[in-house]
């Protein structure tokens, strides 16, 4: 599974990372991948609710905003997109 993580401030891309994981998509694996992506981007991990995973699973995209983080952040969104392999 590949996930493209993006840190945005308004319409400006601050950081971007392409994360690859051998794990299959599940709620617990999604949390692990989210933690690793945040570590790679050097930001705190947001609070991820079941609705975040459902949104990612259904639409291949999820957006975390500053209120999803316990600590104060200096960006407006953390966006995760599921990169689908073309075959």
C-alpha positions as a printed Julia matrix, in Angstrom:
87×3 Matrix{Float64}:
   0.0    0.0     0.0
   1.25   3.48   -0.85
   0.12   6.65    0.91
   1.0   10.17   -0.17
   1.19  12.48    2.84
   1.02  16.25    2.35
   1.35  19.12    4.82
  -0.5   22.19    3.59
  -0.63  25.8     4.72
  -3.59  27.35    2.92
  -2.92  26.35   -0.72
   0.84  25.96   -0.33
   2.51  22.54   -0.06
   4.95  22.59    2.86
   6.08  18.94    2.93
   5.33  15.84    0.97
   6.22  12.19    1.51
   5.37   8.97   -0.31
   5.04   6.17    2.23
   5.08   2.51    1.2
   3.93  -0.29    3.49
   3.54  -4.04    2.93
   0.52  -4.04    5.27
  -3.03  -4.42    4.01
  -5.53  -1.66    4.68
  -7.22  -2.06    8.05
  -8.06   0.31   10.87
  -5.13  -0.73   13.08
  -2.67  -0.73   10.18
  -3.91   2.7     9.13
  -3.04   4.07   12.59
   0.45   2.52   12.4
   1.01   3.99    8.94
  -0.27   7.39   10.08
   2.22   7.37   12.97
   5.11   6.49   10.65
   4.12   9.18    8.13
   3.94  11.81   10.87
   7.35  10.68   12.17
   8.81  11.04    8.66
   7.31  14.53    8.36
   8.43  15.5    11.89
   4.94  16.46   13.09
   2.83  15.19   15.96
   0.35  12.42   15.26
  -3.27  13.59   15.1
  -6.1   11.97   16.97
  -7.56   9.56   14.45
 -11.19   8.58   14.88
 -12.99   5.67   13.19
 -14.61   8.2    10.83
 -11.16   9.21    9.56
 -10.41   5.61    8.6
 -13.85   5.14    7.02
 -13.34   8.28    4.95
  -9.89   7.07    3.83
 -11.25   3.62    3.0
 -14.25   4.93    1.06
 -12.75   7.94   -0.75
  -8.99   7.09   -0.73
  -8.32  10.43    0.98
  -8.52  11.89    4.47
  -7.81  15.37    5.78
  -6.69  16.21    9.31
  -7.09  19.83   10.39
  -5.44  21.63   13.35
  -8.23  20.75   15.78
  -7.41  17.03   15.24
  -4.01  17.56   16.88
  -3.4   17.76   20.62
  -0.43  20.1    20.13
  -0.6   23.4    18.29
   0.5   23.08   14.65
   1.68  25.65   12.12
  -0.09  24.22    9.08
  -3.73  24.13    7.99
  -4.03  20.48    6.9
  -2.4   17.07    6.84
  -3.78  15.2     3.85
  -3.31  11.49    3.24
  -4.11  10.02   -0.16
  -4.12   6.34   -1.05
  -2.0    5.89   -4.18
  -3.65   3.23   -6.3
  -1.39   1.08   -8.46
  -2.23   0.98  -12.13
  -2.23  -2.52  -13.57
